Amino acid sequence: SDDIIAGNVSKYIVLPAGYCGQPKKGHLIFDACFESGNLGRVDHITEFEYDLFIRPDTCNPRFRVWFNFTVENVKESQ
């Protein structure tokens, strides 16, 4: 969607739809809560596919030409 993304994700754990319980290895944790971080939203598609929504640059809102975020909790071969 074209919703306005106001802030960065902060230690956001992406779980599959319908999953209940504690996160397991392979349930990715995205973080952009630091200077120059710009990841605004993450949608889980499959175990190996995610839609990432990058916030526009503060000084140039027309362009999204860079990205800066971290990913944790990956499993081998993911």
All heavy atoms as a GROMACS GRO file, in nm:
protein
  630
    1SER      N    1   0.083  -0.119   0.000
    1SER     CA    2   0.000   0.000   0.000
    1SER      C    3   0.087   0.125   0.000
    1SER      O    4   0.206   0.119   0.024
    1SER     CB    5  -0.095  -0.002   0.119
    1SER     OG    6  -0.029   0.036   0.237
    2ASP      N    7   0.025   0.239  -0.025
    2ASP     CA    8   0.098   0.365  -0.027
    2ASP      C    9   0.084   0.441   0.104
    2ASP      O   10   0.094   0.562   0.107
    2ASP     CB   11   0.047   0.452  -0.143
    2ASP     CG   12   0.089   0.395  -0.277
    2ASP    OD1   13   0.192   0.327  -0.282
    2ASP    OD2   14   0.018   0.420  -0.376
    3ASP      N   15   0.059   0.369   0.214
    3ASP     CA   16   0.047   0.434   0.344
    3ASP      C   17   0.178   0.504   0.378
    3ASP      O   18   0.286   0.457   0.344
    3ASP     CB   19   0.016   0.332   0.454
    3ASP     CG   20  -0.118   0.265   0.435
    3ASP    OD1   21  -0.204   0.324   0.366
    3ASP    OD2   22  -0.136   0.154   0.488
    4ILE      N   23   0.167   0.615   0.448
    4ILE     CA   24   0.285   0.687   0.492
    4ILE      C   25   0.351   0.609   0.605
    4ILE      O   26   0.285   0.568   0.699
    4ILE     CB   27   0.249   0.830   0.538
    4ILE    CG1   28   0.197   0.909   0.419
    4ILE    CG2   29   0.368   0.898   0.602
    4ILE    CD1   30   0.143   1.045   0.456
    5ILE      N   31   0.480   0.588   0.594
    5ILE     CA   32   0.556   0.518   0.697
    5ILE      C   33   0.626   0.624   0.781
    5ILE      O   34   0.714   0.694   0.732
    5ILE     CB   35   0.657   0.421   0.633
    5ILE    CG1   36   0.584   0.319   0.546
    5ILE    CG2   37   0.738   0.351   0.741
    5ILE    CD1   38   0.675   0.234   0.462
    6ALA      N   39   0.585   0.635   0.906
    6ALA     CA   40   0.632   0.745   0.990
    6ALA      C   41   0.761   0.716   1.064
    6ALA      O   42   0.839   0.806   1.090
    6ALA     CB   43   0.523   0.782   1.090
    7GLY      N   44   0.786   0.592   1.102
    7GLY     CA   45   0.904   0.564   1.182
    7GLY      C   46   0.974   0.437   1.139
    7GLY      O   47   0.930   0.367   1.049
    8ASN      N   48   1.081   0.405   1.207
    8ASN     CA   49   1.160   0.286   1.177
    8ASN      C   50   1.114   0.167   1.258
    8ASN      O   51   1.066   0.182   1.370
    8ASN     CB   52   1.307   0.311   1.209
    8ASN     CG   53   1.371   0.409   1.115
    8ASN    OD1   54   1.334   0.417   0.999
    8ASN    ND2   55   1.469   0.482   1.164
    9VAL      N   56   1.134   0.047   1.203
    9VAL     CA   57   1.109  -0.073   1.282
    9VAL      C   58   1.218  -0.082   1.388
    9VAL      O   59   1.331  -0.040   1.367
    9VAL     CB   60   1.104  -0.200   1.195
    9VAL    CG1   61   0.991  -0.195   1.097
    9VAL    CG2   62   1.235  -0.224   1.123
   10SER      N   63   1.182  -0.135   1.504
   10SER     CA   64   1.277  -0.146   1.614
   10SER      C   65   1.269  -0.286   1.673
   10SER      O   66   1.171  -0.321   1.739
   10SER     CB   67   1.243  -0.042   1.722
   10SER     OG   68   1.331  -0.053   1.831
   11LYS      N   69   1.373  -0.368   1.644
   11LYS     CA   70   1.377  -0.507   1.691
   11LYS      C   71   1.244  -0.577   1.660
   11LYS      O   72   1.184  -0.642   1.745
   11LYS     CB   73   1.409  -0.514   1.840
   11LYS     CG   74   1.545  -0.463   1.876
   11LYS     CD   75   1.653  -0.557   1.829
   11LYS     CE   76   1.790  -0.511   1.874
   11LYS     NZ   77   1.896  -0.597   1.828
   12TYR      N   78   1.200  -0.564   1.535
   12TYR     CA   79   1.071  -0.618   1.490
   12TYR      C   80   1.088  -0.764   1.448
   12TYR      O   81   1.161  -0.794   1.355
   12TYR     CB   82   1.018  -0.534   1.374
   12TYR     CG   83   0.886  -0.579   1.320
   12TYR    CD1   84   0.771  -0.564   1.395
   12TYR    CD2   85   0.878  -0.637   1.195
   12TYR    CE1   86   0.649  -0.606   1.346
   12TYR    CE2   87   0.757  -0.679   1.144
   12TYR     CZ   88   0.643  -0.664   1.220
   12TYR     OH   89   0.523  -0.706   1.171
   13ILE      N   90   1.021  -0.855   1.518
   13ILE     CA   91   1.028  -0.997   1.488
   13ILE      C   92   0.918  -1.030   1.388
   13ILE      O   93   0.800  -1.006   1.414
   13ILE     CB   94   1.011  -1.082   1.616
   13ILE    CG1   95   1.118  -1.046   1.718
   13ILE    CG2   96   1.015  -1.230   1.582
   13ILE    CD1   97   1.097  -1.108   1.854
   14VAL      N   98   0.956  -1.086   1.275
   14VAL     CA   99   0.860  -1.119   1.170
   14VAL      C  100   0.822  -1.266   1.183
   14VAL      O  101   0.906  -1.354   1.166
   14VAL     CB  102   0.919  -1.091   1.030
   14VAL    CG1  103   0.817  -1.121   0.923
   14VAL    CG2  104   0.965  -0.946   1.021
   15LEU      N  105   0.694  -1.289   1.217
   15LEU     CA  106   0.644  -1.425   1.234
   15LEU      C  107   0.549  -1.460   1.120
   15LEU      O  108   0.476  -1.373   1.071
   15LEU     CB  109   0.571  -1.438   1.368
   15LEU     CG  110   0.654  -1.408   1.493
   15LEU    CD1  111   0.565  -1.407   1.616
   15LEU    CD2  112   0.765  -1.511   1.508
   16PRO      N  113   0.546  -1.587   1.079
   16PRO     CA  114   0.450  -1.628   0.976
   16PRO      C  115   0.307  -1.607   1.023
   16PRO      O  116   0.278  -1.614   1.143
   16PRO     CB  117   0.479  -1.777   0.957
   16PRO     CG  118   0.614  -1.800   1.015
   16PRO     CD  119   0.632  -1.697   1.122
   17ALA      N  120   0.216  -1.583   0.929
   17ALA     CA  121   0.075  -1.564   0.963
   17ALA      C  122   0.024  -1.687   1.036
   17ALA      O  123   0.052  -1.801   0.998
   17ALA     CB  124  -0.005  -1.539   0.835
   18GLY      N  125  -0.048  -1.665   1.145
   18GLY     CA  126  -0.107  -1.774   1.222
   18GLY      C  127  -0.014  -1.842   1.320
   18GLY      O  128  -0.056  -1.930   1.394
   19TYR      N  129   0.114  -1.802   1.323
   19TYR     CA  130   0.210  -1.865   1.414
   19TYR      C  131   0.188  -1.812   1.555
   19TYR      O  132   0.176  -1.692   1.577
   19TYR     CB  133   0.354  -1.835   1.370
   19TYR     CG  134   0.457  -1.895   1.463
   19TYR    CD1  135   0.495  -2.027   1.450
   19TYR    CD2  136   0.514  -1.820   1.565
   19TYR    CE1  137   0.588  -2.084   1.535
   19TYR    CE2  138   0.607  -1.875   1.650
   19TYR     CZ  139   0.644  -2.006   1.636
   19TYR     OH  140   0.736  -2.062   1.721
   20CYS      N  141   0.183  -1.903   1.651
   20CYS     CA  142   0.172  -1.866   1.793
   20CYS      C  143   0.290  -1.927   1.867
   20CYS      O  144   0.334  -2.037   1.836
   20CYS     CB  145   0.042  -1.919   1.852
   20CYS     SG  146  -0.105  -1.847   1.779
   21GLY      N  147   0.340  -1.857   1.964
   21GLY     CA  148   0.449  -1.910   2.043
   21GLY      C  149   0.573  -1.824   2.034
   21GLY      O  150   0.574  -1.718   1.972
   22GLN      N  151   0.678  -1.873   2.097
   22GLN     CA  152   0.806  -1.801   2.099
   22GLN      C  153   0.871  -1.806   1.961
   22GLN      O  154   0.859  -1.906   1.890
   22GLN     CB  155   0.900  -1.865   2.202
   22GLN     CG  156   0.854  -1.849   2.344
   22GLN     CD  157   0.858  -1.704   2.388
   22GLN    OE1  158   0.950  -1.631   2.356
   22GLN    NE2  159   0.756  -1.661   2.461
   23PRO      N  160   0.940  -1.699   1.924
   23PRO     CA  161   1.013  -1.700   1.796
   23PRO      C  162   1.120  -1.808   1.796
   23PRO      O  163   1.182  -1.837   1.899
   23PRO     CB  164   1.077  -1.562   1.791
   23PRO     CG  165   1.002  -1.479   1.888
   23PRO     CD  166   0.950  -1.572   1.993
   24LYS      N  167   1.139  -1.871   1.681
   24LYS     CA  168   1.240  -1.974   1.664
   24LYS      C  169   1.352  -1.921   1.575
   24LYS      O  170   1.338  -1.816   1.512
   24LYS     CB  171   1.179  -2.098   1.600
   24LYS     CG  172   1.071  -2.163   1.682
   24LYS     CD  173   1.022  -2.293   1.621
   24LYS     CE  174   0.952  -2.271   1.489
   24LYS     NZ  175   0.888  -2.391   1.435
   25LYS      N  176   1.461  -1.994   1.570
   25LYS     CA  177   1.570  -1.961   1.478
   25LYS      C  178   1.513  -1.958   1.337
   25LYS      O  179   1.438  -2.046   1.297
   25LYS     CB  180   1.680  -2.066   1.488
   25LYS     CG  181   1.810  -2.024   1.428
   25LYS     CD  182   1.878  -1.925   1.519
   25LYS     CE  183   2.025  -1.913   1.480
   25LYS     NZ  184   2.089  -1.803   1.550
   26GLY      N  185   1.541  -1.851   1.264
   26GLY     CA  186   1.487  -1.835   1.130
   26GLY      C  187   1.373  -1.735   1.124
   26GLY      O  188   1.337  -1.689   1.017
   27HIS      N  189   1.312  -1.703   1.239
   27HIS     CA  190   1.214  -1.595   1.244
   27HIS      C  191   1.296  -1.466   1.256
   27HIS      O  192   1.348  -1.434   1.362
   27HIS     CB  193   1.119  -1.610   1.363
   27HIS     CG  194   1.026  -1.726   1.350
   27HIS    ND1  195   0.969  -1.786   1.458
   27HIS    CD2  196   0.979  -1.791   1.241
   27HIS    CE1  197   0.890  -1.884   1.417
   27HIS    NE2  198   0.895  -1.888   1.285
   28LEU      N  199   1.307  -1.395   1.146
   28LEU     CA  200   1.400  -1.283   1.138
   28LEU      C  201   1.359  -1.166   1.226
   28LEU      O  202   1.241  -1.138   1.244
   28LEU     CB  203   1.414  -1.238   0.993
   28LEU     CG  204   1.464  -1.344   0.895
   28LEU    CD1  205   1.482  -1.282   0.757
   28LEU    CD2  206   1.593  -1.408   0.943
   29ILE      N  207   1.461  -1.097   1.277
   29ILE     CA  208   1.443  -0.977   1.358
   29ILE      C  209   1.507  -0.861   1.281
   29ILE      O  210   1.628  -0.861   1.257
   29ILE     CB  211   1.509  -0.991   1.496
   29ILE    CG1  212   1.451  -1.113   1.570
   29ILE    CG2  213   1.491  -0.863   1.577
   29ILE    CD1  214   1.526  -1.150   1.696
   30PHE      N  215   1.426  -0.765   1.243
   30PHE     CA  216   1.473  -0.648   1.168
   30PHE      C  217   1.483  -0.530   1.264
   30PHE      O  218   1.397  -0.512   1.350
   30PHE     CB  219   1.375  -0.613   1.055
   30PHE     CG  220   1.373  -0.714   0.944
   30PHE    CD1  221   1.292  -0.826   0.952
   30PHE    CD2  222   1.450  -0.696   0.831
   30PHE    CE1  223   1.288  -0.919   0.849
   30PHE    CE2  224   1.448  -0.788   0.728
   30PHE     CZ  225   1.367  -0.900   0.737
   31ASP      N  226   1.587  -0.449   1.246
   31ASP     CA  227   1.605  -0.331   1.331
   31ASP      C  228   1.661  -0.216   1.247
   31ASP      O  229   1.758  -0.233   1.173
   31ASP     CB  230   1.699  -0.361   1.446
   31ASP     CG  231   1.707  -0.246   1.546
   31ASP    OD1  232   1.607  -0.175   1.564
   31ASP    OD2  233   1.814  -0.229   1.606
   32ALA      N  234   1.598  -0.100   1.258
   32ALA     CA  235   1.648   0.021   1.192
   32ALA      C  236   1.640   0.139   1.287
   32ALA      O  237   1.634   0.254   1.244
   32ALA     CB  238   1.570   0.049   1.064
   33CYS      N  239   1.638   0.110   1.416
   33CYS     CA  240   1.622   0.215   1.516
   33CYS      C  241   1.761   0.268   1.556
   33CYS      O  242   1.809   0.244   1.666
   33CYS     CB  243   1.547   0.162   1.637
   33CYS     SG  244   1.492   0.293   1.746
   34PHE      N  245   1.825   0.334   1.460
   34PHE     CA  246   1.955   0.396   1.484
   34PHE      C  247   1.973   0.506   1.380
   34PHE      O  248   1.896   0.513   1.283
   34PHE     CB  249   2.069   0.293   1.476
   34PHE     CG  250   2.063   0.204   1.355
   34PHE    CD1  251   2.116   0.244   1.234
   34PHE    CD2  252   2.002   0.080   1.363
   34PHE    CE1  253   2.110   0.161   1.122
   34PHE    CE2  254   1.995  -0.003   1.252
   34PHE     CZ  255   2.049   0.038   1.132
   35GLU      N  256   2.072   0.591   1.401
   35GLU     CA  257   2.095   0.701   1.308
   35GLU      C  258   2.114   0.648   1.166
   35GLU      O  259   2.189   0.554   1.144
   35GLU     CB  260   2.218   0.781   1.350
   35GLU     CG  261   2.239   0.904   1.265
   35GLU     CD  262   2.356   0.988   1.313
   35GLU    OE1  263   2.412   0.961   1.420
   35GLU    OE2  264   2.391   1.082   1.242
   36SER      N  265   2.043   0.702   1.074
   36SER     CA  266   2.041   0.671   0.931
   36SER      C  267   1.966   0.542   0.897
   36SER      O  268   1.961   0.502   0.783
   36SER     CB  269   2.182   0.669   0.870
   36SER     OG  270   2.251   0.550   0.903
   37GLY      N  271   1.905   0.476   0.997
   37GLY     CA  272   1.819   0.361   0.968
   37GLY      C  273   1.695   0.410   0.895
   37GLY      O  274   1.644   0.519   0.923
   38ASN      N  275   1.644   0.332   0.800
   38ASN     CA  276   1.528   0.380   0.726
   38ASN      C  277   1.432   0.269   0.683
   38ASN      O  278   1.361   0.283   0.585
   38ASN     CB  279   1.573   0.461   0.604
   38ASN     CG  280   1.643   0.378   0.498
   38ASN    OD1  281   1.695   0.271   0.527
   38ASN    ND2  282   1.645   0.428   0.376
   39LEU      N  283   1.426   0.160   0.757
   39LEU     CA  284   1.331   0.054   0.727
   39LEU      C  285   1.202   0.081   0.802
   39LEU      O  286   1.199   0.083   0.925
   39LEU     CB  287   1.389  -0.082   0.767
   39LEU     CG  288   1.304  -0.204   0.736
   39LEU    CD1  289   1.280  -0.216   0.585
   39LEU    CD2  290   1.371  -0.330   0.789
   40GLY      N  291   1.095   0.104   0.729
   40GLY     CA  292   0.969   0.144   0.791
   40GLY      C  293   0.871   0.033   0.816
   40GLY      O  294   0.792   0.040   0.909
   41ARG      N  295   0.874  -0.074   0.734
   41ARG     CA  296   0.778  -0.182   0.750
   41ARG      C  297   0.833  -0.309   0.686
   41ARG      O  298   0.905  -0.302   0.586
   41ARG     CB  299   0.646  -0.145   0.685
   41ARG     CG  300   0.531  -0.238   0.721
   41ARG     CD  301   0.399  -0.190   0.664
   41ARG     NE  302   0.372  -0.268   0.544
   41ARG     CZ  303   0.303  -0.225   0.440
   41ARG    NH1  304   0.255  -0.102   0.438
   41ARG    NH2  305   0.282  -0.303   0.337
   42VAL      N  306   0.798  -0.423   0.744
   42VAL     CA  307   0.838  -0.553   0.690
   42VAL      C  308   0.715  -0.642   0.685
   42VAL      O  309   0.643  -0.654   0.784
   42VAL     CB  310   0.946  -0.620   0.778
   42VAL    CG1  311   0.985  -0.756   0.722
   42VAL    CG2  312   1.067  -0.531   0.793
   43ASP      N  313   0.690  -0.704   0.570
   43ASP     CA  314   0.581  -0.802   0.557
   43ASP      C  315   0.642  -0.938   0.525
   43ASP      O  316   0.727  -0.950   0.437
   43ASP     CB  317   0.487  -0.763   0.442
   43ASP     CG  318   0.409  -0.636   0.471
   43ASP    OD1  319   0.404  -0.592   0.588
   43ASP    OD2  320   0.352  -0.580   0.376
   44HIS      N  321   0.597  -1.041   0.598
   44HIS     CA  322   0.642  -1.178   0.574
   44HIS      C  323   0.565  -1.234   0.455
   44HIS      O  324   0.443  -1.230   0.451
   44HIS     CB  325   0.616  -1.262   0.699
   44HIS     CG  326   0.654  -1.404   0.685
   44HIS    ND1  327   0.567  -1.501   0.642
   44HIS    CD2  328   0.772  -1.468   0.707
   44HIS    CE1  329   0.629  -1.617   0.639
   44HIS    NE2  330   0.754  -1.600   0.679
   45ILE      N  331   0.635  -1.287   0.356
   45ILE     CA  332   0.573  -1.349   0.240
   45ILE      C  333   0.589  -1.501   0.250
   45ILE      O  334   0.491  -1.574   0.252
   45ILE     CB  335   0.634  -1.297   0.107
   45ILE    CG1  336   0.628  -1.144   0.101
   45ILE    CG2  337   0.565  -1.361  -0.013
   45ILE    CD1  338   0.488  -1.085   0.109
   46THR      N  339   0.713  -1.549   0.255
   46THR     CA  340   0.744  -1.690   0.277
   46THR      C  341   0.866  -1.696   0.368
   46THR      O  342   0.921  -1.593   0.406
   46THR     CB  343   0.778  -1.764   0.144
   46THR    OG1  344   0.904  -1.715   0.095
   46THR    CG2  345   0.670  -1.744   0.039
   47GLU      N  346   0.912  -1.818   0.398
   47GLU     CA  347   1.030  -1.833   0.484
   47GLU      C  348   1.151  -1.761   0.427
   47GLU      O  349   1.238  -1.715   0.501
   47GLU     CB  350   1.061  -1.982   0.500
   47GLU     CG  351   1.183  -2.009   0.585
   47GLU     CD  352   1.218  -2.157   0.594
   47GLU    OE1  353   1.151  -2.239   0.530
   47GLU    OE2  354   1.314  -2.188   0.666
   48PHE      N  355   1.157  -1.749   0.294
   48PHE     CA  356   1.273  -1.689   0.229
   48PHE      C  357   1.240  -1.558   0.158
   48PHE      O  358   1.323  -1.507   0.083
   48PHE     CB  359   1.334  -1.787   0.129
   48PHE     CG  360   1.380  -1.914   0.195
   48PHE    CD1  361   1.306  -2.030   0.181
   48PHE    CD2  362   1.494  -1.918   0.270
   48PHE    CE1  363   1.348  -2.147   0.242
   48PHE    CE2  364   1.537  -2.033   0.332
   48PHE     CZ  365   1.463  -2.149   0.318
   49GLU      N  366   1.122  -1.504   0.177
   49GLU     CA  367   1.082  -1.383   0.105
   49GLU      C  368   1.009  -1.287   0.198
   49GLU      O  369   0.917  -1.326   0.270
   49GLU     CB  370   0.992  -1.419  -0.012
   49GLU     CG  371   0.953  -1.302  -0.099
   49GLU     CD  372   0.867  -1.343  -0.216
   49GLU    OE1  373   0.839  -1.463  -0.235
   49GLU    OE2  374   0.824  -1.253  -0.288
   50TYR      N  375   1.051  -1.161   0.193
   50TYR     CA  376   0.991  -1.055   0.273
   50TYR      C  377   0.975  -0.932   0.186
   50TYR      O  378   1.057  -0.906   0.099
   50TYR     CB  379   1.082  -1.020   0.392
   50TYR     CG  380   1.103  -1.134   0.488
   50TYR    CD1  381   1.198  -1.233   0.461
   50TYR    CD2  382   1.026  -1.147   0.602
   50TYR    CE1  383   1.216  -1.340   0.547
   50TYR    CE2  384   1.044  -1.254   0.688
   50TYR     CZ  385   1.139  -1.350   0.660
   50TYR     OH  386   1.155  -1.455   0.745
   51ASP      N  387   0.870  -0.857   0.209
   51ASP     CA  388   0.856  -0.727   0.144
   51ASP      C  389   0.907  -0.623   0.243
   51ASP      O  390   0.861  -0.618   0.358
   51ASP     CB  391   0.711  -0.696   0.108
   51ASP     CG  392   0.666  -0.765  -0.018
   51ASP    OD1  393   0.752  -0.811  -0.096
   51ASP    OD2  394   0.544  -0.772  -0.041
   52LEU      N  395   1.004  -0.543   0.200
   52LEU     CA  396   1.063  -0.439   0.285
   52LEU      C  397   1.022  -0.303   0.232
   52LEU      O  398   1.032  -0.278   0.112
   52LEU     CB  399   1.215  -0.451   0.286
   52LEU     CG  400   1.272  -0.588   0.324
   52LEU    CD1  401   1.423  -0.586   0.313
   52LEU    CD2  402   1.228  -0.629   0.462
   53PHE      N  403   0.978  -0.216   0.320
   53PHE     CA  404   0.934  -0.083   0.283
   53PHE      C  405   1.030   0.019   0.342
   53PHE      O  406   1.041   0.030   0.465
   53PHE     CB  407   0.791  -0.058   0.331
   53PHE     CG  408   0.692  -0.150   0.266
   53PHE    CD1  409   0.672  -0.278   0.316
   53PHE    CD2  410   0.622  -0.110   0.154
   53PHE    CE1  411   0.582  -0.365   0.255
   53PHE    CE2  412   0.532  -0.195   0.092
   53PHE     CZ  413   0.512  -0.323   0.142
   54ILE      N  414   1.101   0.087   0.255
   54ILE     CA  415   1.204   0.183   0.296
   54ILE      C  416   1.143   0.322   0.305
   54ILE      O  417   1.072   0.366   0.215
   54ILE     CB  418   1.319   0.184   0.192
   54ILE    CG1  419   1.376   0.042   0.174
   54ILE    CG2  420   1.428   0.282   0.231
   54ILE    CD1  421   1.432  -0.021   0.296
   55ARG      N  422   1.171   0.388   0.416
   55ARG     CA  423   1.123   0.527   0.432
   55ARG      C  424   1.203   0.620   0.341
   55ARG      O  425   1.321   0.596   0.315
   55ARG     CB  426   1.141   0.573   0.577
   55ARG     CG  427   1.049   0.505   0.674
   55ARG     CD  428   1.055   0.563   0.816
   55ARG     NE  429   1.188   0.595   0.865
   55ARG     CZ  430   1.241   0.718   0.865
   55ARG    NH1  431   1.176   0.820   0.820
   55ARG    NH2  432   1.362   0.736   0.911
   56PRO      N  433   1.142   0.727   0.294
   56PRO     CA  434   1.217   0.822   0.211
   56PRO      C  435   1.320   0.898   0.294
   56PRO      O  436   1.308   0.910   0.415
   56PRO     CB  437   1.110   0.918   0.159
   56PRO     CG  438   0.994   0.901   0.249
   56PRO     CD  439   1.002   0.764   0.308
   57ASP      N  440   1.421   0.946   0.226
   57ASP     CA  441   1.525   1.028   0.288
   57ASP      C  442   1.462   1.156   0.342
   57ASP      O  443   1.381   1.220   0.275
   57ASP     CB  444   1.632   1.061   0.185
   57ASP     CG  445   1.755   1.123   0.246
   57ASP    OD1  446   1.742   1.216   0.328
   57ASP    OD2  447   1.865   1.079   0.212
   58THR      N  448   1.499   1.194   0.462
   58THR     CA  449   1.444   1.314   0.525
   58THR      C  450   1.468   1.439   0.441
   58THR      O  451   1.381   1.524   0.429
   58THR     CB  452   1.508   1.335   0.665
   58THR    OG1  453   1.486   1.216   0.741
   58THR    CG2  454   1.448   1.454   0.735
   59CYS      N  455   1.584   1.449   0.380
   59CYS     CA  456   1.618   1.569   0.304
   59CYS      C  457   1.575   1.560   0.157
   59CYS      O  458   1.583   1.659   0.085
   59CYS     CB  459   1.768   1.594   0.311
   59CYS     SG  460   1.824   1.630   0.478
   60ASN      N  461   1.532   1.445   0.113
   60ASN     CA  462   1.491   1.429  -0.026
   60ASN      C  463   1.380   1.323  -0.034
   60ASN      O  464   1.406   1.209  -0.073
   60ASN     CB  465   1.610   1.389  -0.112
   60ASN     CG  466   1.581   1.404  -0.259
   60ASN    OD1  467   1.468   1.428  -0.298
   60ASN    ND2  468   1.683   1.387  -0.340
   61PRO      N  469   1.257   1.359   0.002
   61PRO     CA  470   1.148   1.262   0.014
   61PRO      C  471   1.104   1.198  -0.118
   61PRO      O  472   1.030   1.101  -0.116
   61PRO     CB  473   1.035   1.342   0.077
   61PRO     CG  474   1.065   1.484   0.046
   61PRO     CD  475   1.214   1.494   0.038
   62ARG      N  476   1.151   1.249  -0.231
   62ARG     CA  477   1.111   1.192  -0.360
   62ARG      C  478   1.186   1.063  -0.393
   62ARG      O  479   1.143   0.988  -0.479
   62ARG     CB  480   1.133   1.293  -0.472
   62ARG     CG  481   1.041   1.414  -0.461
   62ARG     CD  482   1.060   1.512  -0.574
   62ARG     NE  483   1.050   1.444  -0.703
   62ARG     CZ  484   1.116   1.482  -0.811
   62ARG    NH1  485   1.197   1.587  -0.807
   62ARG    NH2  486   1.102   1.417  -0.924
   63PHE      N  487   1.297   1.038  -0.326
   63PHE     CA  488   1.382   0.925  -0.364
   63PHE      C  489   1.406   0.831  -0.247
   63PHE      O  490   1.412   0.871  -0.133
   63PHE     CB  491   1.516   0.974  -0.418
   63PHE     CG  492   1.501   1.059  -0.540
   63PHE    CD1  493   1.512   1.197  -0.532
   63PHE    CD2  494   1.474   1.001  -0.663
   63PHE    CE1  495   1.497   1.276  -0.645
   63PHE    CE2  496   1.458   1.079  -0.776
   63PHE     CZ  497   1.470   1.216  -0.767
   64ARG      N  498   1.422   0.702  -0.282
   64ARG     CA  499   1.459   0.598  -0.186
   64ARG      C  500   1.575   0.522  -0.249
   64ARG      O  501   1.558   0.413  -0.302
   64ARG     CB  502   1.341   0.507  -0.159
   64ARG     CG  503   1.229   0.574  -0.083
   64ARG     CD  504   1.109   0.480  -0.072
   64ARG     NE  505   1.007   0.535   0.014
   64ARG     CZ  506   0.904   0.608  -0.029
   64ARG    NH1  507   0.891   0.635  -0.158
   64ARG    NH2  508   0.815   0.655   0.055
   65VAL      N  509   1.692   0.581  -0.246
   65VAL     CA  510   1.806   0.525  -0.318
   65VAL      C  511   1.906   0.451  -0.228
   65VAL      O  512   2.006   0.403  -0.276
   65VAL     CB  513   1.880   0.635  -0.398
   65VAL    CG1  514   1.791   0.692  -0.505
   65VAL    CG2  515   1.929   0.746  -0.307
   66TRP      N  516   1.879   0.441  -0.099
   66TRP     CA  517   1.969   0.372  -0.009
   66TRP      C  518   1.886   0.303   0.099
   66TRP      O  519   1.768   0.332   0.116
   66TRP     CB  520   2.069   0.469   0.055
   66TRP     CG  521   2.004   0.581   0.129
   66TRP    CD1  522   1.961   0.700   0.077
   66TRP    CD2  523   1.969   0.584   0.267
   66TRP    NE1  524   1.903   0.776   0.175
   66TRP    CE2  525   1.907   0.708   0.293
   66TRP    CE3  526   1.984   0.495   0.371
   66TRP    CZ2  527   1.859   0.743   0.419
   66TRP    CZ3  528   1.938   0.531   0.497
   66TRP    CH2  529   1.877   0.655   0.519
   67PHE      N  530   1.947   0.210   0.169
   67PHE     CA  531   1.880   0.144   0.280
   67PHE      C  532   1.982   0.114   0.389
   67PHE      O  533   2.100   0.097   0.361
   67PHE     CB  534   1.808   0.016   0.236
   67PHE     CG  535   1.895  -0.081   0.164
   67PHE    CD1  536   1.964  -0.179   0.233
   67PHE    CD2  537   1.907  -0.076   0.026
   67PHE    CE1  538   2.045  -0.270   0.166
   67PHE    CE2  539   1.987  -0.167  -0.042
   67PHE     CZ  540   2.056  -0.263   0.028
   68ASN      N  541   1.934   0.111   0.514
   68ASN     CA  542   2.022   0.085   0.627
   68ASN      C  543   1.941   0.022   0.738
   68ASN      O  544   1.857   0.088   0.800
   68ASN     CB  545   2.089   0.215   0.674
   68ASN     CG  546   2.204   0.189   0.769
   68ASN    OD1  547   2.239   0.075   0.797
   68ASN    ND2  548   2.262   0.295   0.820
   69PHE      N  549   1.963  -0.108   0.764
   69PHE     CA  550   1.895  -0.179   0.871
   69PHE      C  551   1.975  -0.306   0.901
   69PHE      O  552   2.064  -0.343   0.825
   69PHE     CB  553   1.750  -0.213   0.835
   69PHE     CG  554   1.735  -0.295   0.709
   69PHE    CD1  555   1.735  -0.434   0.714
   69PHE    CD2  556   1.720  -0.233   0.586
   69PHE    CE1  557   1.722  -0.509   0.599
   69PHE    CE2  558   1.706  -0.308   0.470
   69PHE     CZ  559   1.707  -0.446   0.477
   70THR      N  560   1.944  -0.371   1.012
   70THR     CA  561   2.010  -0.496   1.047
   70THR      C  562   1.909  -0.610   1.048
   70THR      O  563   1.789  -0.588   1.063
   70THR     CB  564   2.079  -0.489   1.185
   70THR    OG1  565   1.979  -0.471   1.285
   70THR    CG2  566   2.181  -0.377   1.190
   71VAL      N  567   1.959  -0.732   1.032
   71VAL     CA  568   1.877  -0.853   1.039
   71VAL      C  569   1.948  -0.951   1.132
   71VAL      O  570   2.068  -0.976   1.118
   71VAL     CB  571   1.859  -0.917   0.900
   71VAL    CG1  572   1.774  -1.042   0.910
   71VAL    CG2  573   1.799  -0.818   0.802
   72GLU      N  574   1.872  -1.007   1.227
   72GLU     CA  575   1.927  -1.104   1.323
   72GLU      C  576   1.843  -1.231   1.320
   72GLU      O  577   1.735  -1.234   1.263
   72GLU     CB  578   1.922  -1.048   1.465
   72GLU     CG  579   1.998  -0.918   1.484
   72GLU     CD  580   1.975  -0.861   1.624
   72GLU    OE1  581   1.972  -0.940   1.721
   72GLU    OE2  582   1.959  -0.740   1.633
   73ASN      N  583   1.890  -1.333   1.389
   73ASN     CA  584   1.819  -1.458   1.413
   73ASN      C  585   1.805  -1.543   1.287
   73ASN      O  586   1.709  -1.619   1.275
   73ASN     CB  587   1.684  -1.434   1.479
   73ASN     CG  588   1.636  -1.555   1.555
   73ASN    OD1  589   1.716  -1.623   1.619
   73ASN    ND2  590   1.508  -1.583   1.549
   74VAL      N  591   1.897  -1.533   1.196
   74VAL     CA  592   1.892  -1.616   1.074
   74VAL      C  593   1.935  -1.759   1.107
   74VAL      O  594   2.009  -1.782   1.203
   74VAL     CB  595   1.980  -1.559   0.961
   74VAL    CG1  596   1.932  -1.424   0.920
   74VAL    CG2  597   2.125  -1.555   1.002
   75LYS      N  598   1.885  -1.854   1.030
   75LYS     CA  599   1.931  -1.992   1.047
   75LYS      C  600   2.018  -2.028   0.927
   75LYS      O  601   2.013  -1.963   0.823
   75LYS     CB  602   1.814  -2.088   1.062
   75LYS     CG  603   1.725  -2.101   0.943
   75LYS     CD  604   1.611  -2.196   0.972
   75LYS     CE  605   1.518  -2.207   0.852
   75LYS     NZ  606   1.406  -2.294   0.879
   76GLU      N  607   2.099  -2.131   0.944
   76GLU     CA  608   2.190  -2.174   0.838
   76GLU      C  609   2.113  -2.202   0.710
   76GLU      O  610   2.004  -2.259   0.713
   76GLU     CB  611   2.266  -2.298   0.882
   76GLU     CG  612   2.375  -2.337   0.786
   76GLU     CD  613   2.458  -2.453   0.838
   76GLU    OE1  614   2.462  -2.474   0.959
   76GLU    OE2  615   2.519  -2.520   0.754
   77SER      N  616   2.165  -2.157   0.601
   77SER     CA  617   2.110  -2.172   0.465
   77SER      C  618   1.985  -2.088   0.441
   77SER      O  619   1.918  -2.106   0.341
   77SER     CB  620   2.083  -2.319   0.429
   77SER     OG  621   1.966  -2.367   0.492
   78GLN      N  622   1.954  -1.998   0.531
   78GLN     CA  623   1.840  -1.910   0.510
   78GLN      C  624   1.884  -1.792   0.427
   78GLN      O  625   1.818  -1.728   0.360
   78GLN     CB  626   1.781  -1.863   0.643
   78GLN     CG  627   1.650  -1.790   0.628
   78GLN     CD  628   1.591  -1.749   0.760
   78GLN    OE1  629   1.663  -1.736   0.858
   78GLN    NE2  630   1.462  -1.733   0.765
   0.00000   0.00000   0.00000
